[in-house]
Amino acid sequence: MWFIIALIVPCLLVLLFTRVTYNRYVGTLLTVALLVASYVKGYTNELHEILADIVSTTVGFLYAKKMVKNFKK
């Protein structure tokens, strides 16, 4: 269950923060900051969940590129 959440939530966070700030780099930076804070607090301690977070953040970053391009039209 936590693995599925790790695959979905970071991508959605990148898209949300990108939508709010209109900048995909800021959206990704804010998402990474939240993920690092959760790692430091000890909420995630499995390697496969951390890798799922990284993959999901990357997918969100790539999709945000398309989304920002549509904003600027």
N, CA and C atoms as a LAMMPS dump frame, in Angstrom:
ITEM: TIMESTEP
0
ITEM: NUMBER OF ATOMS
219
ITEM: BOX BOUNDS ff ff ff
-5.0000000000000000e+02 5.0000000000000000e+02
-5.0000000000000000e+02 5.0000000000000000e+02
-5.0000000000000000e+02 5.0000000000000000e+02
ITEM: ATOMS id mol type element x y z
1 1 1 N 0.818 -1.195 0
2 1 2 C 0 0 0
3 1 3 C 0.862 1.259 0
4 2 1 N 1.886 1.301 0.856
5 2 2 C 2.753 2.483 0.936
6 2 3 C 3.557 2.65 -0.345
7 3 1 N 3.848 1.533 -0.997
8 3 2 C 4.59 1.606 -2.255
9 3 3 C 3.75 2.284 -3.339
10 4 1 N 2.471 1.962 -3.391
11 4 2 C 1.575 2.597 -4.364
12 4 3 C 1.465 4.091 -4.084
13 5 1 N 1.373 4.447 -2.821
14 5 2 C 1.311 5.862 -2.451
15 5 3 C 2.604 6.567 -2.844
16 6 1 N 3.737 5.886 -2.661
17 6 2 C 5.03 6.468 -3.03
18 6 3 C 5.151 6.651 -4.543
19 7 1 N 4.409 5.882 -5.315
20 7 2 C 4.431 6.034 -6.77
21 7 3 C 3.531 7.164 -7.256
22 8 1 N 2.532 7.535 -6.483
23 8 2 C 1.543 8.506 -6.945
24 8 3 C 1.74 9.896 -6.35
25 9 1 N 1.924 9.991 -5.055
26 9 2 C 1.906 11.286 -4.357
27 9 3 C 3.004 12.252 -4.802
28 10 1 N 4.267 11.852 -4.94
29 10 2 C 5.271 12.83 -5.382
30 10 3 C 4.974 13.422 -6.762
31 11 1 N 4.469 12.627 -7.66
32 11 2 C 4.115 13.138 -8.988
33 11 3 C 3.02 14.194 -8.868
34 12 1 N 2.009 13.907 -8.072
35 12 2 C 0.924 14.873 -7.883
36 12 3 C 1.411 16.14 -7.184
37 13 1 N 2.341 15.99 -6.245
38 13 2 C 2.886 17.169 -5.567
39 13 3 C 3.662 18.06 -6.531
40 14 1 N 4.446 17.452 -7.403
41 14 2 C 5.184 18.243 -8.396
42 14 3 C 4.205 19.004 -9.276
43 15 1 N 3.151 18.334 -9.717
44 15 2 C 2.171 18.99 -10.577
45 15 3 C 1.428 20.097 -9.829
46 16 1 N 1.087 19.871 -8.58
47 16 2 C 0.397 20.889 -7.79
48 16 3 C 1.277 22.112 -7.577
49 17 1 N 2.506 21.893 -7.137
50 17 2 C 3.406 23.014 -6.888
51 17 3 C 3.765 23.74 -8.183
52 18 1 N 3.869 23.003 -9.278
53 18 2 C 4.141 23.643 -10.567
54 18 3 C 2.957 24.492 -10.989
55 19 1 N 1.772 24.01 -10.759
56 19 2 C 0.568 24.76 -11.12
57 19 3 C 0.475 26.046 -10.3
58 20 1 N 0.855 25.991 -9.045
59 20 2 C 0.768 27.157 -8.168
60 20 3 C 1.86 28.179 -8.502
61 21 1 N 3.083 27.705 -8.757
62 21 2 C 4.212 28.62 -8.957
63 21 3 C 4.503 28.913 -10.426
64 22 1 N 3.891 28.161 -11.344
65 22 2 C 4.143 28.286 -12.789
66 22 3 C 5.616 28.055 -13.148
67 23 1 N 6.312 27.289 -12.33
68 23 2 C 7.713 26.98 -12.582
69 23 3 C 7.956 25.537 -12.164
70 24 1 N 8.348 24.695 -13.111
71 24 2 C 8.512 23.274 -12.788
72 24 3 C 9.721 23.007 -11.907
73 25 1 N 10.733 23.878 -11.974
74 25 2 C 11.907 23.686 -11.123
75 25 3 C 11.569 23.969 -9.663
76 26 1 N 10.798 25.002 -9.426
77 26 2 C 10.382 25.319 -8.059
78 26 3 C 9.456 24.232 -7.528
79 27 1 N 8.543 23.762 -8.371
80 27 2 C 7.643 22.685 -7.964
81 27 3 C 8.386 21.414 -7.595
82 28 1 N 9.392 21.087 -8.379
83 28 2 C 10.189 19.9 -8.085
84 28 3 C 11.029 20.109 -6.83
85 29 1 N 11.59 21.284 -6.669
86 29 2 C 12.396 21.582 -5.476
87 29 3 C 11.553 21.492 -4.204
88 30 1 N 10.347 22.02 -4.235
89 30 2 C 9.468 21.94 -3.066
90 30 3 C 9.092 20.49 -2.75
91 31 1 N 8.845 19.701 -3.778
92 31 2 C 8.525 18.29 -3.568
93 31 3 C 9.707 17.542 -2.98
94 32 1 N 10.888 17.786 -3.503
95 32 2 C 12.087 17.125 -2.981
96 32 3 C 12.328 17.536 -1.535
97 33 1 N 12.085 18.81 -1.215
98 33 2 C 12.251 19.269 0.171
99 33 3 C 11.296 18.532 1.11
100 34 1 N 10.055 18.339 0.675
101 34 2 C 9.108 17.581 1.497
102 34 3 C 9.529 16.121 1.651
103 35 1 N 10.025 15.53 0.584
104 35 2 C 10.472 14.141 0.66
105 35 3 C 11.674 13.987 1.586
106 36 1 N 12.627 14.903 1.481
107 36 2 C 13.812 14.844 2.351
108 36 3 C 13.398 15.022 3.811
109 37 1 N 12.463 15.924 4.068
110 37 2 C 11.991 16.117 5.445
111 37 3 C 11.338 14.845 5.979
112 38 1 N 10.588 14.147 5.143
113 38 2 C 9.968 12.903 5.601
114 38 3 C 11.011 11.808 5.821
115 39 1 N 12.08 11.802 5.026
116 39 2 C 13.15 10.827 5.235
117 39 3 C 13.87 11.108 6.549
118 40 1 N 14.138 12.38 6.822
119 40 2 C 14.848 12.749 8.049
120 40 3 C 14.012 12.406 9.28
121 41 1 N 12.696 12.635 9.201
122 41 2 C 11.817 12.329 10.331
123 41 3 C 11.625 10.832 10.519
124 42 1 N 12.003 10.03 9.533
125 42 2 C 11.926 8.578 9.668
126 42 3 C 10.631 7.963 9.176
127 43 1 N 9.851 8.683 8.392
128 43 2 C 8.598 8.131 7.883
129 43 3 C 8.835 7.121 6.767
130 44 1 N 9.937 7.229 6.076
131 44 2 C 10.273 6.296 4.995
132 44 3 C 11.64 5.709 5.286
133 45 1 N 11.684 4.405 5.391
134 45 2 C 12.972 3.78 5.673
135 45 3 C 13.268 2.601 4.75
136 46 1 N 12.403 2.329 3.802
137 46 2 C 12.624 1.242 2.855
138 46 3 C 13.21 1.794 1.559
139 47 1 N 14.207 1.12 1.037
140 47 2 C 14.875 1.575 -0.178
141 47 3 C 13.934 1.574 -1.377
142 48 1 N 13.075 0.576 -1.493
143 48 2 C 12.175 0.522 -2.653
144 48 3 C 11.164 1.668 -2.627
145 49 1 N 10.777 2.132 -1.449
146 49 2 C 9.877 3.288 -1.369
147 49 3 C 10.601 4.57 -1.765
148 50 1 N 11.852 4.692 -1.393
149 50 2 C 12.641 5.865 -1.768
150 50 3 C 12.847 5.887 -3.279
151 51 1 N 13.127 4.739 -3.865
152 51 2 C 13.273 4.667 -5.326
153 51 3 C 11.96 4.983 -6.035
154 52 1 N 10.843 4.541 -5.473
155 52 2 C 9.54 4.862 -6.057
156 52 3 C 9.287 6.37 -5.983
157 53 1 N 9.693 7.013 -4.886
158 53 2 C 9.564 8.465 -4.768
159 53 3 C 10.383 9.176 -5.844
160 54 1 N 11.587 8.697 -6.076
161 54 2 C 12.463 9.315 -7.072
162 54 3 C 11.867 9.162 -8.475
163 55 1 N 11.389 7.977 -8.795
164 55 2 C 10.785 7.741 -10.107
165 55 3 C 9.539 8.606 -10.284
166 56 1 N 8.709 8.665 -9.264
167 56 2 C 7.485 9.451 -9.342
168 56 3 C 7.776 10.941 -9.485
169 57 1 N 8.771 11.428 -8.775
170 57 2 C 9.155 12.833 -8.89
171 57 3 C 9.67 13.134 -10.294
172 58 1 N 10.432 12.22 -10.858
173 58 2 C 10.95 12.397 -12.217
174 58 3 C 9.815 12.416 -13.237
175 59 1 N 8.86 11.531 -13.096
176 59 2 C 7.708 11.506 -14.008
177 59 3 C 6.916 12.797 -13.87
178 60 1 N 6.727 13.265 -12.656
179 60 2 C 6.026 14.527 -12.44
180 60 3 C 6.753 15.696 -13.072
181 61 1 N 8.079 15.698 -12.967
182 61 2 C 8.89 16.761 -13.568
183 61 3 C 8.73 16.769 -15.084
184 62 1 N 8.764 15.597 -15.693
185 62 2 C 8.633 15.509 -17.145
186 62 3 C 7.229 15.898 -17.607
187 63 1 N 6.213 15.511 -16.851
188 63 2 C 4.853 15.888 -17.219
189 63 3 C 4.615 17.38 -16.979
190 64 1 N 5.261 17.937 -15.972
191 64 2 C 5.123 19.368 -15.69
192 64 3 C 5.707 20.2 -16.831
193 65 1 N 6.691 19.654 -17.528
194 65 2 C 7.255 20.352 -18.688
195 65 3 C 6.168 20.586 -19.731
196 66 1 N 5.356 19.553 -19.986
197 66 2 C 4.24 19.694 -20.914
198 66 3 C 3.21 20.685 -20.385
199 67 1 N 2.95 20.599 -19.104
200 67 2 C 1.933 21.447 -18.501
201 67 3 C 2.33 22.927 -18.566
202 68 1 N 3.584 23.231 -18.291
203 68 2 C 4.056 24.625 -18.327
204 68 3 C 4.029 25.145 -19.766
205 69 1 N 4.332 24.282 -20.713
206 69 2 C 4.294 24.688 -22.115
207 69 3 C 2.876 25.113 -22.501
208 70 1 N 1.876 24.409 -21.98
209 70 2 C 0.484 24.781 -22.255
210 70 3 C 0.096 26.077 -21.55
211 71 1 N 0.69 26.372 -20.388
212 71 2 C 0.417 27.62 -19.682
213 71 3 C 0.856 28.806 -20.515
214 72 1 N 2.001 28.667 -21.151
215 72 2 C 2.613 29.8 -21.827
216 72 3 C 1.99 30.083 -23.188
217 73 1 N 1.097 29.228 -23.642
218 73 2 C 0.434 29.463 -24.931
219 73 3 C -0.596 30.551 -24.817
